[in-house]
Amino acid sequence: MRPASSALDALRARIAEIEHRPAFGGRGAIAAAGAEARNAARLGSESSEGRAANPLPELPGGLVHEIFTDQLRHGGLALGFALGLGGQQLMPQRPALVHVQLVGDGQELGLPYAPGLRRFGVEPRQMVLVRAHSMAEWLWAVEEAIACRAVAGVLAEVSGAPKALDFTASRRLSLRAEASGTSVYLIRYGTGRESSAARLRWHVEPVLSGEVHWDRSAPGLPRFSIHIEKQRLGAGIGAGAEPRQLLLDWRENHGFTPLDSARRLGGRAVPGPGHAASSPRPHAAALGDRLSQAS
């Protein structure tokens, strides 16, 4: 009976994807079925029964997100959060993520590193890297990636506030994303906010990681301070029991987990029973990005 049940769950998720049902509302049973199917179908993940509860809402595909961080040096933080969100959309029918970046930004911010992708549940073979020489090429590459049915999400990174990325451009990306079911994660920098058609806007800030029980001076799990600045999905985030401010740890094979505030002490966490941080392990340097840095 289990294979038949999994097939039925996958079919429900596919129907929900086609109909673009809202993430929040009165159809909780259908949304829960779709979320369970995505967890069961996620590439290289554990079974849904063995996963911790995700504090972030289960979001459908086809949305444009803005992920802001204040400084360029926090680019790794913003990219990690985008990978955590984009990895939720990976499934056998959509096995790829596309990262789009200007050549100049790549020289300034750096490029995604394959072993780091694995820490966030994305295999290097699932990531396609695109380097554009102008904003016109950047927008064209993002739109073409959205149109590809094999792409689960587009991580579009850009520094500053280019004029080409105005409300009209963001609206165009939103319409294309809704039509194809591919999510777009616009990774932005700075404290300014331009008008956009993004359905969600996240503000990400770094926080000290928690301590590990075997070495109190060693870094612990990656930690994110998340502020949801905007959501246009109806009642849900910021209403009722859903907080607008989140403090999350990232655990390999478990995803985002909420920090237990009862064990917080001065910005660092005192490990409680059952606390288990990931042990460091070597990675092959040959898996790194080999693209030329020349413009």
Buried (B, 14 or more C-beta within 10 A) or exposed (E): EEEEEBEEBBEBBBEBBEEEBBBBEEEEEBBEBBBBBBBBBBBEBEEBEEBEEBBBBBBBBBBBBBBBBBEBEBBBBBBBBBBBBBBBBBBEBBBBBBBBBBBBBBBEBBBBBBBBBBBBBBBBEBBBBBBBEEBEBBBEBBBBBBEBEEBBBBBBBBBEEBEEBEEEBBBBBBEBBBEBBBBBBBBBBBEEBBEBBBBBBBBBBBBEBBBBBEEEEEBBBBBBBBBBBBBEBEEBBEEEEBBEEBBBBBBEEBBBBBBBEEEEEEEBBBBEEEBEBBEEEEBEEEBBBEEEEEE
